[in-house]
């Protein structure tokens, strides 16, 4: 009997997965424990193991395609077994009888649907992939290939901007690009039609009309829908690029140009009023802009050049990571009534202790490692700080997981040191270095960024002495660590040169009161100024 295998949920935040690579093909024998495919989740690419034996009869999600969790991934069964009913039901055997009964009672509609869902032979529909757990849409930064180009497996189709990075999107098929659904600079939701690849000359108008889904049963309706889209889309483009169309010699002062021509003109700084159109009724098209030589503008620029203090602004589209940071920290700042407490710490003993520890071969401990350890020890004594707020309860965490903020290109990630209070300084140091390296290389697994109960953010390496951090919810507090500075201090009635460091604790007042936060900082100060006490 055939076994249905659905897209697995490989992390608690995973909603969709991308099949990065199939290691088995239809018709191959499968043994329990064989690796079927490599599945790309929100944070890593993982091997997916088979728990069944048999023959791989069907693959429901092709390489490079994105699919929600629990959608039909593959079918394993006996060689030659009929699984057409399972495929027609999308991997839901319980619905097969219902489908067959409807087919008997309503022959005409069933026939119509079977025709509607057909995809031309050799055609592959590629949708916008989900490349991180916070990604809801993606932006096509650059198309490397154009419509009509022949592509081979392994070619780079486009560069797609996610909330984590701008990534090259690789082609897993061979054929010709028949359609591009998302133009350069445009943003589209995950799973929306990105491009269609197939044999040259294949008619894919029905697929385009439905955004890459199966063609509708009534073709005239499908033809009406794209007509409306075409009327609306240019109107939106015209509105976006209106500043470019300053003057015109055409009737009513309007310049007739294609949306693509307007976009290229905007990018190149070309005034459409200076371009002669070669399209229908003098309409400016792409080749007019590409072939335009701004001879007349040279004189104009030369005349403007002597003017000093010209105002100019550039607009840079927000990356997906910046959007995610804005959403998360915005929610924290505007929902948590926060307050901050400051304290100065004497670092002379800490510096001496670190020097002694680092003198041991193959041992390296940073001041930040000492702060992380001290925070874990202080949280043991002040459990009110190791909490999370919900609308109905305050959650007291019995475990201590300290998150360490790490700066990456265009953003910020917070890997988590689990059970920090049980680790030694050298273990914490090794863990922080390992996770920080993974964060900068985008290699962090989902589990390595989840579950923090407290967060430490350190800008001391940049010479910053004081700053206030925004709480990393659902934590109740975050510690901001400044630089160690030399300055005159009073010790035993004498003015001497000392080494000090400023700490700022930002607290959620819903769970942590001022006195509780102050007591936590006093305990933290004691541990840092006397590192030996952390070993007791």
C-alpha positions as CSV (number, residue, x, y, z in Angstrom):
1,X,0.0,0.0,0.0
2,X,1.3,3.4,-0.9
3,X,2.6,5.7,1.8
4,X,2.1,9.4,1.6
5,X,5.0,11.6,2.7
6,X,4.2,15.3,3.4
7,X,6.5,18.3,3.7
8,X,7.9,17.9,7.3
9,X,8.0,20.6,10.0
10,X,11.7,20.7,10.8
11,X,11.5,23.6,13.3
12,X,8.8,25.1,15.5
13,X,8.8,28.3,13.4
14,X,8.8,26.5,10.0
15,X,5.7,27.1,8.0
16,X,7.1,26.2,4.5
17,X,10.1,24.4,3.1
18,X,12.1,24.5,-0.1
19,X,13.3,21.3,-1.7
20,X,17.0,22.2,-2.3
21,X,17.8,18.8,-3.9
22,X,16.3,15.4,-4.5
23,X,18.7,12.6,-3.7
24,X,16.3,9.9,-5.0
25,X,14.4,9.9,-8.3
26,X,11.1,8.4,-9.3
27,X,11.4,4.7,-9.8
28,X,14.3,4.2,-7.4
29,X,14.2,1.7,-4.6
30,X,14.1,3.2,-1.1
31,X,15.3,1.6,2.1
32,X,14.5,2.8,5.6
33,X,17.1,5.3,6.6
34,X,17.9,6.5,3.1
35,X,18.2,10.3,2.6
36,X,15.4,11.3,0.2
37,X,16.1,15.0,-0.2
38,X,17.7,18.1,1.2
39,X,15.0,20.5,2.6
40,X,15.8,24.1,3.1
41,X,14.1,25.5,6.2
42,X,14.0,29.0,7.6
43,X,17.5,28.8,9.0
44,X,19.3,25.8,7.5
45,X,19.3,23.1,4.8
46,X,18.6,19.7,6.4
47,X,18.7,16.1,5.1
48,X,15.3,14.4,5.1
49,X,15.4,10.7,6.0
50,X,12.9,8.0,4.8
51,X,11.2,5.9,7.4
52,X,9.7,3.5,4.8
53,X,10.7,1.0,2.3
54,X,9.5,0.6,-1.3
55,X,9.8,2.4,-4.6
56,X,9.6,6.2,-5.0
57,X,6.4,6.5,-7.1
58,X,5.8,10.2,-7.2
59,X,7.5,13.5,-6.4
60,X,5.0,16.3,-5.6
61,X,7.4,19.2,-5.0
62,X,10.2,19.7,-7.5
63,X,13.7,21.0,-6.7
64,X,13.7,24.7,-6.0
65,X,10.0,24.8,-5.3
66,X,8.5,26.1,-2.0
67,X,5.6,24.3,-0.3
68,X,3.7,24.7,3.0
69,X,4.2,22.2,5.7
70,X,2.0,19.1,5.4
71,X,1.6,19.3,1.7
72,X,2.2,16.2,-0.5
73,X,6.0,15.8,-0.9
74,X,6.3,12.3,-2.2
75,X,4.7,8.9,-2.4
76,X,6.4,5.6,-1.7
77,X,4.8,2.2,-2.5
78,X,5.1,-1.0,-4.5
79,X,6.5,-0.8,-8.0
80,X,3.7,-0.3,-10.6
81,X,1.1,0.6,-7.9
82,X,-1.7,2.9,-9.1
83,X,-1.5,6.2,-7.2
84,X,-3.4,8.4,-9.6
85,X,-6.3,8.9,-7.0
86,X,-3.8,10.0,-4.3
87,X,-2.1,12.5,-6.7
88,X,-5.5,13.8,-7.7
89,X,-6.5,14.3,-4.1
90,X,-3.3,16.1,-3.3
91,X,-2.1,13.4,-0.9
92,X,-5.5,13.1,0.9
93,X,-6.7,9.5,0.4
94,X,-9.8,10.2,2.5
95,X,-11.2,12.4,-0.2
96,X,-10.6,10.0,-3.1
97,X,-14.1,8.3,-2.8
98,X,-15.8,11.7,-2.7
99,X,-13.9,12.9,-5.8
100,X,-14.9,9.7,-7.7
101,X,-18.5,10.0,-6.7
102,X,-18.6,13.6,-7.9
103,X,-17.0,12.6,-11.1
104,X,-19.8,10.0,-11.7
105,X,-22.6,12.4,-10.8
106,X,-21.2,15.5,-12.5
107,X,-19.3,14.2,-15.5
108,X,-19.1,17.5,-17.3
109,X,-17.6,19.7,-14.5
110,X,-15.1,16.9,-13.7
111,X,-14.0,16.8,-17.3
112,X,-13.7,20.6,-17.3
113,X,-11.5,20.6,-14.2
114,X,-9.2,17.9,-15.4
115,X,-8.5,20.0,-18.5
116,X,-8.1,23.1,-16.4
117,X,-5.4,21.7,-14.1
118,X,-3.2,20.5,-17.0
119,X,0.3,22.2,-17.3
120,X,2.0,22.1,-20.7
121,X,4.5,19.3,-21.0
122,X,8.0,20.3,-19.9
123,X,6.8,23.6,-18.2
124,X,8.1,24.3,-14.7
125,X,6.4,26.9,-12.5
126,X,8.8,28.6,-10.1
127,X,7.4,30.6,-7.2
128,X,8.9,33.1,-4.7
129,X,10.7,31.0,-2.0
130,X,10.5,31.5,1.7
131,X,14.1,31.9,2.8
132,X,13.6,32.7,6.5
133,X,11.0,32.3,9.2
134,X,10.2,36.0,9.2
135,X,10.0,36.3,5.4
136,X,6.5,37.0,4.1
137,X,7.6,38.6,0.8
138,X,10.7,38.9,-1.3
139,X,12.2,41.6,-3.6
140,X,13.8,40.8,-6.9
141,X,17.0,42.8,-6.8
142,X,18.3,41.7,-10.2
143,X,17.3,39.4,-13.0
144,X,20.4,37.7,-14.4
145,X,18.3,36.0,-17.1
146,X,15.6,37.6,-19.3
147,X,12.5,36.3,-21.1
148,X,13.6,34.2,-24.1
149,X,17.0,33.3,-22.6
150,X,17.9,29.6,-22.5
151,X,18.8,28.4,-19.1
152,X,20.5,25.2,-17.8
153,X,20.5,23.6,-14.4
154,X,22.8,25.5,-12.1
155,X,22.4,28.8,-13.8
156,X,21.7,31.8,-11.6
157,X,18.3,33.2,-12.5
158,X,18.1,36.2,-10.2
159,X,19.2,37.8,-7.0
160,X,16.4,37.8,-4.4
161,X,16.5,40.1,-1.3
162,X,15.2,38.5,1.9
163,X,15.0,39.8,5.5
164,X,18.5,38.2,6.1
165,X,20.5,38.8,2.9
166,X,20.4,39.2,-0.9
167,X,20.8,35.7,-2.2
168,X,21.5,34.2,-5.7
169,X,18.5,32.1,-6.8
170,X,19.7,29.0,-8.7
171,X,17.8,27.3,-11.5
172,X,17.1,23.6,-11.1
173,X,15.7,23.0,-14.6
174,X,16.6,23.4,-18.2
175,X,14.6,25.2,-20.8
176,X,13.7,28.8,-21.9
177,X,12.4,31.5,-19.7
178,X,8.8,32.0,-20.9
179,X,7.6,34.5,-18.4
180,X,8.8,36.7,-15.5
181,X,6.1,37.4,-12.9
182,X,8.1,39.7,-10.6
183,X,10.1,42.5,-12.2
184,X,13.3,44.0,-10.8
185,X,12.7,46.1,-7.8
186,X,9.2,44.7,-7.2
187,X,8.2,42.9,-4.1
188,X,5.9,39.9,-4.1
189,X,4.5,37.5,-1.4
190,X,6.0,34.1,-0.8
191,X,4.6,31.4,-3.2
192,X,3.5,34.0,-5.8
193,X,4.5,33.4,-9.4
194,X,8.2,34.3,-9.9
195,X,8.9,32.8,-13.4
196,X,8.0,30.1,-15.8
197,X,10.5,27.9,-17.6
198,X,9.8,25.4,-20.4
199,X,10.3,24.6,-24.1
200,X,10.6,27.7,-26.3
201,X,7.3,28.8,-27.8
202,X,5.1,27.1,-25.3
203,X,1.8,28.9,-24.6
204,X,1.6,29.6,-20.9
205,X,-1.0,32.4,-21.0
206,X,-3.4,30.4,-18.9
207,X,-0.8,29.9,-16.2
208,X,0.1,33.6,-16.3
209,X,-3.5,34.6,-16.0
210,X,-3.8,32.6,-12.8
211,X,-0.6,33.6,-11.2
212,X,1.1,30.3,-11.8
213,X,-1.9,28.2,-10.5
214,X,-3.9,25.8,-12.7
215,X,-5.9,27.5,-15.4
216,X,-9.6,28.2,-14.6
217,X,-12.4,26.2,-16.1
218,X,-13.9,29.1,-18.0
219,X,-11.3,30.5,-20.3
220,X,-13.1,33.8,-21.2
221,X,-13.1,34.7,-17.5
222,X,-9.3,34.0,-17.4
223,X,-8.8,36.3,-20.3
224,X,-10.8,39.0,-18.7
225,X,-8.8,39.0,-15.4
226,X,-5.4,39.8,-16.9
227,X,-7.0,42.5,-19.0
228,X,-8.0,44.3,-15.8
229,X,-4.6,43.8,-14.3
230,X,-3.0,45.4,-17.4
231,X,-5.2,48.4,-17.1
232,X,-4.5,48.9,-13.4
233,X,-0.8,48.2,-13.4
234,X,0.4,50.9,-15.8
235,X,-1.7,53.4,-13.9
236,X,0.2,52.6,-10.7
237,X,3.5,52.8,-12.5
238,X,2.6,56.2,-14.0
239,X,1.8,57.5,-10.5
240,X,5.1,56.2,-9.1
241,X,7.2,57.8,-11.8
242,X,5.2,61.0,-12.1
243,X,8.1,63.3,-11.1
244,X,10.0,62.2,-14.3
245,X,7.3,63.5,-16.6
246,X,7.8,67.2,-16.1
247,X,6.9,68.6,-19.4
248,X,5.7,67.3,-22.8
249,X,5.0,68.5,-26.3
250,X,2.1,66.0,-26.7
251,X,-1.5,66.8,-26.2
252,X,-2.7,67.8,-22.7
253,X,0.9,67.9,-21.5
254,X,1.0,64.1,-21.1
255,X,4.0,61.9,-22.2
256,X,3.1,58.5,-23.5
257,X,5.7,55.9,-22.4
258,X,5.7,52.3,-21.3
259,X,6.2,51.6,-17.6
260,X,9.5,49.8,-18.3
261,X,10.7,52.8,-20.3
262,X,9.8,55.1,-17.5
263,X,11.6,53.0,-14.9
264,X,14.8,52.9,-17.0
265,X,14.5,56.6,-17.6
266,X,14.2,57.2,-13.9
267,X,17.2,55.0,-13.1
268,X,19.3,56.8,-15.7
269,X,18.1,60.3,-14.9
270,X,16.7,60.9,-18.4
271,X,13.9,63.4,-18.9
272,X,11.2,61.7,-21.0
273,X,10.4,65.1,-22.6
274,X,13.7,65.0,-24.4
275,X,13.1,61.5,-25.9
276,X,11.5,60.8,-29.3
277,X,9.2,57.8,-29.2
278,X,9.2,55.1,-31.9
279,X,6.2,53.1,-30.7
280,X,2.6,53.4,-31.6
281,X,1.4,57.0,-31.8
282,X,4.8,58.2,-30.7
283,X,4.8,56.1,-27.5
284,X,8.3,55.9,-25.8
285,X,9.4,52.3,-25.4
286,X,12.4,50.6,-23.9
287,X,14.7,50.8,-26.9
288,X,14.1,54.6,-27.2
289,X,15.6,55.0,-23.7
290,X,18.5,52.6,-24.3
291,X,19.4,54.3,-27.6
292,X,19.0,57.8,-26.3
293,X,22.1,60.0,-26.3
294,X,21.7,63.0,-24.0
295,X,23.6,65.4,-26.1
296,X,21.3,68.3,-25.3
297,X,21.5,67.6,-21.6
298,X,25.3,68.0,-21.5
299,X,24.9,71.8,-22.0
300,X,22.2,71.9,-19.4
301,X,24.3,70.1,-16.8
302,X,27.3,72.3,-17.6
303,X,25.2,75.4,-16.9
304,X,24.0,74.0,-13.6
305,X,27.4,72.7,-12.5
306,X,28.7,76.0,-10.9
307,X,25.7,76.1,-8.5
308,X,26.8,75.1,-5.0
309,X,24.7,73.4,-2.4
310,X,22.4,71.4,-4.7
311,X,19.9,69.4,-2.7
312,X,19.8,65.7,-3.5
313,X,18.3,62.6,-1.8
314,X,18.5,58.9,-2.7
315,X,15.8,56.4,-1.7
316,X,17.1,52.9,-0.8
317,X,14.4,50.2,-0.6
318,X,14.2,48.7,2.9
319,X,15.7,45.2,3.0
320,X,13.6,42.3,4.4
321,X,15.9,42.1,7.5
322,X,15.4,45.8,8.2
323,X,11.7,45.3,8.0
324,X,11.8,42.4,10.4
325,X,13.9,44.4,12.9
326,X,11.6,47.4,12.6
327,X,8.6,45.2,13.3
328,X,10.1,43.3,16.2
329,X,11.7,46.2,18.0
330,X,8.8,48.6,17.2
331,X,6.4,46.2,18.9
332,X,8.7,46.0,21.9
333,X,9.2,49.7,22.2
334,X,5.6,50.6,21.9
335,X,4.1,47.8,24.0
336,X,6.6,47.5,26.9
337,X,6.7,50.4,29.4
338,X,10.4,50.3,29.9
339,X,12.9,52.2,32.1
340,X,16.7,52.2,32.4
341,X,19.1,52.0,35.3
342,X,22.9,52.8,35.1
343,X,25.8,51.7,37.2
344,X,29.6,52.1,37.0
345,X,31.8,49.0,37.6
346,X,35.4,48.9,38.7
347,X,37.2,46.6,36.2
348,X,40.7,46.4,37.8
349,X,40.1,42.9,39.4
350,X,38.3,41.7,36.3
351,X,41.2,42.7,34.0
352,X,43.8,41.0,36.3
353,X,41.6,37.8,36.4
354,X,41.2,37.7,32.7
355,X,45.0,38.1,32.2
356,X,45.6,35.1,34.5
357,X,42.9,33.0,32.8
358,X,44.2,33.7,29.3
359,X,47.7,32.8,30.3
360,X,46.6,29.2,30.3
361,X,47.4,27.5,27.0
362,X,44.5,27.3,24.5
363,X,42.3,29.4,26.7
364,X,40.7,32.7,25.7
365,X,38.1,34.6,27.7
366,X,36.8,38.1,26.8
367,X,35.3,40.7,29.1
368,X,31.9,40.1,27.5
369,X,32.2,36.4,28.4
370,X,32.7,37.5,32.0
371,X,29.7,39.8,31.8
372,X,27.5,37.0,30.4
373,X,28.5,34.6,33.2
374,X,27.9,37.3,35.8
375,X,24.4,38.0,34.4
376,X,23.6,34.3,34.6
377,X,24.7,34.1,38.3
378,X,22.8,37.3,39.1
379,X,19.6,35.9,37.5
380,X,19.8,32.9,39.9
381,X,19.6,35.4,42.8
382,X,16.9,37.6,41.2
383,X,14.4,35.3,39.4
384,X,11.9,38.2,38.9
385,X,14.3,39.5,36.1
386,X,14.3,36.1,34.4
387,X,10.6,36.3,33.4
388,X,8.3,36.9,30.5
389,X,5.0,38.8,30.4
390,X,1.8,37.5,28.9
391,X,-1.7,39.0,29.1
392,X,-2.8,36.6,31.7
393,X,0.4,35.4,33.5
394,X,4.0,36.2,34.4
395,X,6.2,33.3,33.3
396,X,9.0,32.5,35.7
397,X,11.8,30.6,33.8
398,X,13.6,28.0,35.8
399,X,16.3,27.8,33.2
400,X,18.7,30.6,32.2
401,X,19.4,31.1,28.5
402,X,21.4,34.3,27.8
403,X,21.1,35.8,24.3
404,X,24.1,37.7,22.9
405,X,23.4,40.4,20.3
406,X,25.7,40.0,17.2
407,X,25.9,42.6,14.4
408,X,25.7,41.2,10.9
409,X,25.6,42.8,7.5
410,X,22.5,45.0,7.4
411,X,21.1,43.8,10.7
412,X,21.3,42.1,14.0
413,X,20.9,38.5,15.2
414,X,20.7,37.1,18.8
415,X,22.2,33.6,19.2
416,X,21.4,32.0,22.6
417,X,23.8,30.4,25.1
418,X,21.6,27.7,26.7
419,X,21.8,27.0,30.4
420,X,24.4,29.7,30.8
421,X,24.6,29.4,34.6
422,X,25.9,25.9,34.4
423,X,28.8,26.8,32.0
424,X,32.3,27.9,32.9
425,X,33.9,31.0,31.5
426,X,35.9,29.1,28.9
427,X,32.7,27.2,27.8
428,X,30.8,30.4,27.5
429,X,33.7,32.0,25.5
430,X,33.8,29.1,23.1
431,X,30.1,29.0,22.7
432,X,29.8,32.8,22.0
433,X,32.6,32.6,19.4
434,X,31.1,29.7,17.6
435,X,27.6,31.1,17.5
436,X,28.8,34.6,16.5
437,X,30.7,33.1,13.6
438,X,27.6,31.1,12.5
439,X,25.5,34.3,12.7
440,X,27.8,36.3,10.5
441,X,27.9,33.4,7.9
442,X,24.1,32.9,8.0
443,X,24.7,29.3,9.3
444,X,22.7,29.5,12.6
445,X,20.2,26.7,13.1
446,X,16.7,27.8,14.3
447,X,17.2,26.3,17.7
448,X,20.3,28.4,18.2
449,X,18.3,31.6,18.1
450,X,15.3,30.7,20.2
451,X,14.4,30.6,23.8
452,X,16.5,33.4,25.4
453,X,15.4,34.6,28.8
454,X,17.8,37.6,29.1
455,X,19.9,39.5,26.5
456,X,23.3,41.2,26.6
457,X,24.3,43.8,24.0
458,X,27.9,45.1,24.0
459,X,29.1,48.1,22.0
460,X,32.2,48.6,24.1
461,X,34.5,47.5,21.3
462,X,33.3,50.6,19.3
463,X,34.3,53.0,22.2
464,X,30.7,53.6,23.2
465,X,30.5,54.3,27.0
466,X,26.7,54.5,27.5
467,X,23.7,53.4,25.6
468,X,20.2,52.1,26.1
469,X,19.0,48.9,24.3
470,X,15.5,48.0,23.3
471,X,14.2,44.9,25.1
472,X,14.4,41.7,23.1
473,X,10.9,40.4,23.8
474,X,9.7,38.2,25.4
475,X,12.6,38.9,27.7
476,X,11.9,41.2,30.7
477,X,15.3,43.0,30.5
478,X,18.4,43.6,28.4
479,X,21.9,44.7,29.6
480,X,23.9,47.3,27.6
481,X,27.6,47.0,28.1
482,X,29.9,50.0,27.5
483,X,33.7,50.4,26.9
484,X,36.3,50.1,29.6
485,X,37.9,53.5,30.2
486,X,40.8,54.7,32.3
487,X,40.0,57.7,34.5
488,X,40.8,59.1,37.9
489,X,39.0,57.3,40.7
490,X,39.1,57.6,44.5
491,X,40.4,54.5,46.3
492,X,41.1,54.5,50.0
493,X,40.9,58.3,50.1
494,X,43.5,58.6,47.3
495,X,43.0,59.7,43.7
496,X,44.4,57.0,41.4
497,X,44.1,55.9,37.8
498,X,41.3,53.2,37.6
499,X,39.5,51.2,34.9
500,X,35.8,51.5,34.9
501,X,32.9,50.3,32.7
502,X,29.3,51.5,32.5
503,X,26.3,49.1,32.5
504,X,22.7,50.0,31.6
505,X,19.8,47.7,32.5
506,X,16.6,48.3,30.5
507,X,13.6,46.7,32.1
508,X,10.0,46.0,31.3
509,X,8.1,47.6,34.1
510,X,5.2,45.1,33.8
511,X,7.4,42.4,35.3
512,X,10.4,44.2,36.8
513,X,10.1,47.1,39.3
514,X,12.8,49.7,39.8
515,X,14.0,48.3,43.2
516,X,14.2,44.8,41.7
517,X,16.3,46.1,38.8
518,X,18.6,48.1,41.1
519,X,19.2,45.0,43.3
520,X,20.0,42.9,40.2
521,X,22.6,45.5,39.1
522,X,24.2,45.6,42.6
523,X,24.6,41.8,42.5
524,X,25.9,41.9,39.0
525,X,28.4,44.6,40.0
526,X,29.7,42.4,42.8
527,X,30.2,39.4,40.5
528,X,32.1,41.5,37.9
529,X,34.3,43.4,40.3
530,X,35.2,40.1,42.1
531,X,35.3,37.4,39.4
532,X,36.4,34.7,41.9
533,X,32.9,34.9,43.5
534,X,31.4,33.5,40.3
535,X,33.4,30.3,40.9
536,X,32.1,29.8,44.4
